[in-house]
Amino acid sequence: MMAAVSKPLHVLLIHQAFVNLGEAGGTRHAEFARYLVAQGQRVTVIASQISYLTGIERGAGHDASAQPEGLRILRAATTRGLHRSFFHRLLNFLVFTFNSFFIGLGVKNVDLVWGTTPPIFQAATAWLLARLKGVPFLLEVRDLWPAFAVELGVLRNPLLIRTSEWLERFLYKRADQLVLNSPGFVEHVQGRGGRQIAVVPNGADAAMFNLSTDGTEFRERHGLPPSAFLVLYAGAHGLSNDLGIVLQAADLLRENKDIAIALLGDGKDKPALQAQAASLKLEQIYFLPPLAKTQMPQALAAADACLAILKPVKLYATVYPNKVFDYMAAGRPVLLAIDGVIRNVVEQAGAGRFVPPGDARALAQAIEALANNRAEARKMGRAGRLYLEKHFDRALLAERMLGIMQETAWNKPA
């Protein structure tokens, strides 16, 4: 039984890629932090001054406003050129790890240190700070790193692989509490020494997405065809996202003028994708800039269906992508080119269509099928919204996370 909580928690979160609600990118931690402080807790975040998505430095005073009382964000300096090469990315991670440690030493009266991976190096900072402060270490696993990097061929150096795998096992074994954002990670983490495991999955804030929101103005502002069946992808444009398959599907659909595809977001592969689309003269493909989370409801309201896609890599069967839950919260049918545990969610909810990853023809056929039956597409969207409200609403998940943090902080020795 959980002991009575005598005072509010002060949680220290080390998260290089922390994203505010007013920025583009995943806002899981910003939403959790806001829930925690709304419940009377305090949260201090140490994050990078460089945006992980764009590689652009945040301006002075970036965090000075719009933060609720009890939430403080400290920025650690790191190197630029995050997306220039693997070396520059690794250097960026290591410099943040070093600088965030010294900033963390100055944060007083902490009850729990919250580490998150990837990048895995920042989790080492969180572990060391927890031990020096004599408080529990909660490690949140959002990605199976370095396994994903090895399988994608991003991490190839044998010494780096062995070192990274050693660090992964070290952190899993020493975490006082592990929190995984997908049930698909449990076997991997247990196999590397993890104990005290809880699952707090990705989800979405249903209240942020009003189903009566009209997307007409968004279509007009971005030059999107007003009556076409619009498929929207929202997220990173990188190696894992396999957006070249989307361009191939668009090529197969070029004769169907009633279908349009919008790719919203940014990433190092975006210029190459734009060049490829121009070379193929794909007039129904639209590239849109990244948007802050607060602007996503309008963007998704403009779509008739939404796309989630990853490369056909075996380990991706373990993931719960954030975007799928945003799509469901917005009441939009999901075109899912990802197999595994997230497929189970979409199919149990009746929220969309599964497409075999890496199959452009199957994707084109699925898009055309939904475009030819818009009533069925709307029905799938409504089913997804109802399922999300019951199982994956952010408020429910944040309440679960707070309970885990309280039990870890008050009942478990560091």
Order of alpha helices (4+ residues) and beta strands (2+ residues): beta-alpha-beta-beta-alpha-beta-alpha-beta-alpha-alpha-beta-alpha-beta-alpha-beta-alpha-beta-alpha-beta-alpha-beta-alpha-beta-alpha-beta-alpha-alpha-alpha
